[in-house]
Amino acid sequence: MSIANSIRKYREELGEVQLVAVSKTKPSSDILEAYNAGQRHFGENKIQEMASKFEELPKDICWHMIGHIQTNKIKYMAPFVHLVHGVDRRKVLVELNKQAAKHNRVINCLLQIHIAKEETKFGLDQDELDSIISELSDFSNVKVVGLMGMATNTKDEEVVDGEFKVLKSLFDTYSAACGWTTLSMGMSGDYNLAIKNGSTHVRIGSAIFGARNYS
Ligand SMILES: *Cc1c(COP(=O)(O)O)cnc(C)c1O
């Protein structure tokens, strides 16, 4: 299926759920094809790659940083980033806040929670989440609007379902008091389960743009 047709198919299927089209490693021409099919929200996992695509592409694109954040790169995205999904430590909030202030912006972000069994996935546990939430008033140029998580990469749907349920229940614990709106969970392989469990934003890459080539 073409990129444009995939975009139309997912947008229709997802309805109210926000599609973040994950365009990492893909050329700007692919993004433009999706854009011309009506897509405006794109996700990247490398700050400098996102910044150079921002320069080249239409300015009404909403750029989502979905990858692990290197704090020394935050300055490159601070002027334009729409939503930072992967805030997994206090240091990222400190630097986001500082760089956002330089541009007179409030940058929206999500706290990333570690829900997967794999050691390699980043994220906060519940104690770290509690402690970050208790400090949020220190950061006037950052607004936490919800949570993000990645399930274990497995075909076992019970495992994935259980992990999404953990994230949803954490979200529900805080969302009313914190005014949260956004629960980012679900990728190409598990977005259906994520939506069933209350996801508001799915991050779909390979199912739209095809397999990535990292060579
Ligand atoms: C790459 C990536 C995705 C998209 O993965 P696909 O399986 O290609 O849909 C989603 N979320 C994060 C955090 C990613 O790094």
The ligand as an ORCA input file, in Angstrom:
! r2SCAN-3c Opt
* xyz 0 1
  C      10.282      3.481     16.217
  C       9.305      3.750     17.307
  C       7.920      3.558     17.115
  C       7.326      3.013     15.831
  O       7.600      1.656     15.696
  P       6.900      0.791     14.540
  O       6.977     -0.591     15.064
  O       7.701      1.010     13.310
  O       5.502      1.265     14.398
  C       7.073      3.867     18.155
  N       7.535      4.346     19.322
  C       8.838      4.543     19.551
  C       9.266      5.086     20.865
  C       9.754      4.244     18.555
  O      11.072      4.450     18.798
*
